[in-house]
Each structure stands twice: as structure tokens, then as C-alpha cells.
Amino acid sequence: MNVADRLANALLEIEGVEERRSRFGHEIAFYRDGREFLHLHGEREADVRLGRDRIGERRAELEARTGVRLRDSRSSDWVIVALARAEDVDFVLGLAAEATSD
């Protein structure tokens, strides 16, 4: 099982999370309360809708983390995380918990 599969399985264990096709054109996405909060770019990346305010608050931390890319626009709600190691699953799950906490 690859890292993306482990992440998908863990996300589906969270109450209220469902897997559907992304409204942004990606094949696999995860929704809670009808809102897409994460989608996968194949097996190598997860795009998490953390929100621009939270990204702004955590910008220095996110920029310092290996495998994390922020979009060029400071108004973007999305953080891209490489899925290269098992520990990336825990990091993305933490971001997903923040993304769905509103």
C-alpha cells in the first residue's frame, strides 16, 4: 500500500468524510459536510484546503517543511503536500483536521 492509499484509508475513518470526484477535476477528493477539503494529485501529492487565514498564520512553518508547496497567490486556500514518506500521512491528517474544524 502506498502513502496516498494509507492517507485515503485514514481519511475515510473520520466521521462524516466521504470520497467523491473532485469538483476541481481531480479524480479522488474528500468531502465533509458537502465541502471538498482535500484532493489527491495521483499518488504523489495531496492538496489540502487549509484556508488563506490559516496558511497566513502558519506560512513560515509551512514554507520550512520539506515537501510542502504554497501556491503563488497569497489568496489561495490550498496547500500542496508531497506524499513521499509514511510520516507525511500524519502531517496531512493534521492539516485535514484543521481544514474541517470550522
C-alpha angles and dihedrals in degrees: 000000000000127000094261091053091050090050093048092050092049092048092052090055090064112097113256096013117129134180120232140145112289119254085220093063101263118129101231123041137158125224135189122187089357094302124116108231102165139018133179128237096209115291097318109061143032122204111208124195097222095156129245094262093054091043089053092050092049099032097118092048093046094046090050095053117096112241097023121115126186120205118252093246115079087208093064119116094203135092120193117215126188114231100215105125138034091249089061087072092062092046093051091045088055091051090046090053089054092045092055098039097092 
